[in-house]
Amino acid sequence: MIDVYELIGKKDLMDLTDAEILKNKIKELLQKGEKVVVSFSGIEMIYTIFLQKSIGELYLEIEDITDLDKIEFKNLNEDEDLL
């Protein structure tokens, strides 16, 4: 499991460098054939640009579409602000 707060160390996700870190970590685990659970526990705010850079680009870069079934997102709810 990837704990985004632990990986990035920030409660507000807006930095493109941090988005790249998350994207690369997910890709690393997928390349090992692992199921990837991404937890946003502890995150207070997520900027849309962060999601576009991390998750959006990841979906464009994945060569094997079946890998998308191996990604699960947790602890994303309406309490988080998306900007």
N, C-alpha and C positions, 0 to 999 in steps of 0.2 A: 504494500500500500504506500502511496505517496501522500504524506501529510504536507500540504502546500504551505501551511504556516511554518512548519518546521524547516522545510526546504528553503523557503524564501526569507523567512524571519520578519515578515511585515504583515500587519493586519489590513492594510490598504494595498490592493494590487493594481498598479498603474504603470510600472516601469517596464519598458520593452526588453531590457536586458534580463529582468526577472522572468518575463514571459518566455524568453528563449531558453532559460534554464529549465523551466517546467516542461516545455515542449521536448527538449533533448532527453530529459529524464524519462518521460513517457515512451519516447522512441527507443531508448536503451532497453527498457523492460520488454517492450513488444518484440524487439529483435531477439531477445532471449526466449521468446515464445510464451512469456508469462501473461496472465491476466493482470490488468492494471486497474487498481481502484485508486481514484484521486479524491482525497478528502479535503474539503474546504472548511473544516472545523476551525474556529478561531478567527476566520476571515470576516472582516466587517464591511469592506467595500471592494467591489471589483469594477474596474473601468472597462468599458467595452473594448477599447484598444488592446488591453491585456488579453482578453479572450480571443480577439481576432488574431493576435500574434502567436499565442500559445496553442489554442485549440483549433482555430480556423486554419492556420497554416499546417498544423499537424495533419488534419483531414485531407488537405491537398497533397501532402507529401507521402502519405501512406500508399504503398504500391499494391499491397494485398488487401482488398476491401474486407476480407473476413477478419482482419485485425481490428476493425471498428467494433466488432462484437466483443472484443476482449477488454474494452475500456468502459469503466463504470465511474460515474461521478456521484459523490456523497456529500451531504451537508450543504447543499445549495438549496436555499429556500427563500421565501419572500422577505425574510428579515435582513438579508444582505442587500445593500444598495448597489444597483448597477448604474454606472454613469457612462 
